[in-house]
Amino acid sequence: MRRFNTTGPCIPGKHYMVDLTERLSQIQELVDEGAYFTINYARQYGKTTTIAELVKRLSEKYLVISLDFQRFSDACFENEKSFCNTFASAFVREARLRQAETAEAAPQTERLTAAKQEADFNLMHMFEILKEFCECSAKPVVLIIDEVDYASNNRVLLDFLSQLRYGYLDREVREFVFFQSVILAAVYDVRNVRRKIRPSERNVNSPWNIAADFDVDMGLSKEGIAGMLKEYEEDHATGMDTQEMAAMLYDYTSGYPFLVSRLCKLIDEKVQEKEEIGGRLTAWTKKGFHEAVRLILLEENTLFGSMIGKLADYSELNAMLGSLLFAGENTVYNPDNLAISDAVMFGFVKNQQGNVAISNRIFEARLYNYYLSTAE
């Protein structure tokens, strides 16, 4: 039986999940156009699940090299040489996994492997080999990097992004063969990643100013949630009103993927076991839903832990959210306000008709509880 998942990527056939077909189609349009872009959303917003499904979809037409910077150790980002060695190893491993070593491309992967032994192996040399790899590949090459902001406090990342930019510009202006598309997934917008670099090193040009706008909505719609619940209902026949339940889930979460899946998981695994609920057949009702809301507001989970951690790390963000919840006045949405910009980036607030509003009712209640408890 499938289950609701809140740990790691969702896998079709194993987990209940919303149909991603439309989202993947929109992203593929950007890839087909040759765009370089960032999937910039808050934690646990479905980025990794989307990437996993995107790799499958694109692989028929493109050679997809999918990497994850979170798998790189901190030592890999200490200097240019160690980063190039690690990146080259990961790239070659992925290329071989994708069976990309045709007779033409194999020499380039061998060159990347051999270059790691050179004392002066650097980003410029590595990108020269990567360009030749793209030229020799039987399919256009798409590079995807998840968790690209993992080491965004390190200067080597800026230099890496700059080389990607130069390669893109050469491709457009000089008609060189390079990556068909580059997709970076992150919480922090890498176009503004300089904010995390030491102040003495911030005076540099944007390393990612060639990125296309990414306007694909990664949240879950009421229709999408209802479709997921319909699949659950086909398996369990609880008699629930899937449209009503989807509307309640959306009303409380505004489509935040983790919150939707977590509430469903609580109903399916915790609420139905309560004596006053009386089993799965009566858990998927208004009473069961509100019990799940009560449970999620009391539990410790990774999303709420990250939220409270951000309040501790960003004093201006903390003050802005506290004022928003308790002052009773509208705050005009201004993306140039650093606290508002950070709150949007972390998924805490949204632009609601020109004013700042808490993203969803679950976040609002959890933040109220936090500020009230700290005041006490």
N, C-alpha and C positions, 0 to 999 in steps of 0.2 A: 504494500500500500504506500502511496505517496504521503508526504507529510509537509507541513509548513516549515520553512527554513529561515533562520535568522543568524546563522553562522557560516560565513563563506559564501561563495557563489551558488546560485540556484541552478539545478540541473534538470532539464526537461525529462519527464519520465520518472524522476525520483522525488521531485518537489512540486507542490502546487505553486504556480507562478502565472503572472499576467502575460498574455501574448505580446511578444516584442516585435512582431513583424513590421508594423508601421514605423516604429522607432529605428529599426535596423535599415529599413529602406531609405529613410531620411539621411542616415549617416552614410550609407553607401553612395548616395548622390554626391555628397561632399568628396568622397574618395574618388569617384569617377571623374569629378571635375579637377582632381589634382590638388585639393586643398590641404593645407597644414593647419591643424586646429587642436584645441584643448577641450577635453570633456571635464569641465571644472564644476564639481558639485560637492556637497557636504559628505561627511563620513556616512557609510552604510546607506548610500543612495542608489545602489544598483550599478555602479560603474564597472566593477569586476565581472558581474554576471553579463552585462551588456557586451563587454569586450570578448568574453569567451564565446558568446553566440555570434558576435561580429566576425571573429576569426573563421568560424565554420562557414559563414555566409560568403566571405570574401575569397576564400581559398580556391574556389572554382575558377576565378578569373585572375587572381593575383597570387604572388608569393608573399605570404604574410609572415613577418618576423615579429613575434610578440614577446616582449621582455618585461620584467618587473624589477624596478630599482630597489624594492624592499628586500629582494633576495641578495642584494649586494651588501657586504659588511661595511661598517664605518671606515675601515682601513682602505677600502677600495676607492674612497673619495679623498684620501689624504693628499694625493698629488696627481698630476696628469698621467704619469707613467703607470701608476697602479690602476687608475681608472681605465685607461686604454687597454691594459692587459685583461681586466675583468670584462669590459664591454666586448672586446674581441672574442673572448672565450664563450661568452653567452650568445653572441651573434652566430658564431660558427656552430655551436651546439644546436641552436634553433634551426639554422639552415639545413643541417643534416637531418634533424628530426622531420622537417618538412620535405625531405628528399629533394632538396634544391641543387644538389651537387651534380649538375649535368656536366658533360665533358667540357663545356665552355666555362661554367662558373666554378668548377672544382679548384682550378689554380688560384683563384682569388681567396677562397677559404684557407687554402694552404699558405698563402702569403700572409693572411691575418695571423695564423698560428705561428708562422716563423717570425713575424715581426715582434712578437712578444719577447723574443730573446734579445732584441736589439736594445742597447742601453739608452738610445735616444728616441725610442718609439713614442710618438706624440700624437695629438689630435689631428694635426694637419696630415701626417702620414697615414693615419688610420682612415681618414675620410677620403683620401686619394684611392685607397684600396676599396672602400665601400662604393665609390663612384664606379670603379671598374667592375665590381660585382654586379651593380645595377645594369651596366651596359651589357654584360654577358648573360644575365638571367633570361631564361626563356619566357618568363612572365614579368610584368611590371611589379616592382617590389614595394610593399607597404610596410612601414615600420610603426609598431604600436608599443608604447612604453607606459606601463601602469605604475602608480605611486611615484611619479617623476619628481615630486616635491619631497621625497624621503630625505634627501640630503641637500635641500635647497639653501642651507646656511653655508654652503661650501662654494668657493669661487669656481671650482672645476666644472660645476653644473652650468654656470653662465657661459664659460668657454665652449662647452659642448653645444649649448643652444645656439651660440653664435655661429658655430660651424654648420649646424643644420640650416641656419638662415642663409649663410653664404652659399651653401649648396642649392637651396631653393632659388636664390637670385640668379645663380649661374644657369640653372635649368631654364628659368624664364627668359633671361636676357641673351645668354649665349647658346641656348638650346642644347645644353649638355644633358646627358641622361643621368638622372638621380632618382631618389625615392619618388614614386608616384604620389604618395601621401604619407604624412607623418601625423600620428595621433598620440597626444600626450594626455594621460588621465591623472588628475590631481585634485586635492582640496584647494590648495593655494593656486591662484591664477599665476601661471608661470610668466605671463607678460609683466607681472609686478613682483616677481620673485626677488628682485633686488632689495626689497624691504628687509629680507632676512639675512642679507650679507652685512658684514661688519661695516660701520659707518665710513671708515677710511677707504673702503673699496666700492662704495655705492655709485660713484660718479662715472658711470658707464652708460653707453647707449642701451636701449631695450634689446635684449637678446632674442626676442620672439615677436617682433612687430610685423611679421608677415602672416600671423595667424588669422585665419578666417573666423568670422563670428559663428559661434555654435549655438543655434537657437532651438535645438531639439529638446523638447520637454521630457525630462527623465522621471518626472513624477507619475504616479498611477492615477488614471481617470476612474470615475465611477463605473463607466462601462467596462473598463479593463478589470476592475475588482470584481464586478458582477460575473464576468466570464470565468474568472478563477474560482469563485464560489460555486458556479454552476458545475464545474468539473468535480469539485469536492462533493456536491450534492449528488451527482451521478454515482459516486463511489459509496456514499453513506446513507442516502435517502433519509435525511433528518426532517424534511418537510419545511425547511426554512424558506422565508421569502428572500430570495437572493438579491432582488433589487433594493428592498428595504434595508437589508444588512449592509449592502455595498454603500448605500447612501449614508448610513451611520458611520461606517468606517471612514469614508471620505470626509464627512463633516468634522470628525475629531482629529484627523491626521493631515488633511489637505493633500492626501496622496503620497505622503512620505513613505517610501517603500519599506523601511525597517519597521516603522510603527504599524503599518497595515499587517505585515506578516507576523509581527509579535502579538498583536491583539488576536489574530486568527489562531495562532499557536496556543495562546493562553486559553481561549475558548475550547479548542479541540483537546487539550491535554490537562488543563487544570480546572477550568470552570465546570466541565461536565462531571468531574469527580466529586464535586461538593454535594453534600446531602440535600441542601435546600434547593439545588438546581434539578437534580433527579436524572442525570444522564445526558448523553449526546443529543437525544431527540428534542430536549427542552433547553439545551445550552445555547443553541443558535437562535435566541430570541432577544428582545430588548433587555430583559432581566439579565440574561447571560452576558450580553455585550457590556452592560454597565458594570457587572462584576469584573470583567476583564479589564475595563478602564481603571477600576479601583486597584486591581492587582499590579498593573503596569506602573501606576503612580507610586507604588510602595516598593517596587523591586529595584535592585541594583543591576544595571546592564551596561554594556560597553558604550552605547550611545549617550546615556545620561552621564556616565563617568567622564566621557570626553567633553560633554557640555560644561560640567562643573569645573573641569580642568581649565577650559578656555576662560571661564570667568575669573579664575585665579591668575591666569597668565596675562590677561588683557584688562587692565584697570579701567580704561576708557569704555570698553565694551560693557564691563560689569556695571559701571555707573549709568550708562545709557539705558540698559535693559531695566535696571531698578527704577529709574525715573519713568520709563515708558509704562511700567506696570502700576506704579503707585501715585504718580503725579496727576493722573487724570486729564492730561492735556495731549493734544495731537502733536506729533513730531513730524515735521516735513521731511519727506524722503529726499536725501541729497547724497548721491554716490561719492561726492568729493569729501564727505565727512568720514574720517577714517574709522570711527567706531561703527557707523552704519554699514560701511563697506565690509568690515570684518564680520559683522553680524549676518549680513547677506551671504558672504562666502561660507560661513560655518552653518548656514541653514537655519539660523535662529529667527530671522525676521524676513518680511517680504514687503514689496511696494504695493500698498493697497490704496488705489485712487489718489496717489500723490502723498500719502502719509505712511509712516513706518508702522507695521503691525507685526505682532508675534506670529510666526509661521503657521501654527496650528494650535488647537485647544489642548492637546496633550502637553506640548512644550509650555504653554501658558500656565497650566495648572502646576506642572513640575517646578517651574521657575517661581511661581507664587509661594509654593511650599518651601522652596529653598530660602528665599529672602525673608519669609516670616520666621523660619527657624533660626536663621543667623541673627535676626533682630532680637529674638528672645534670648 
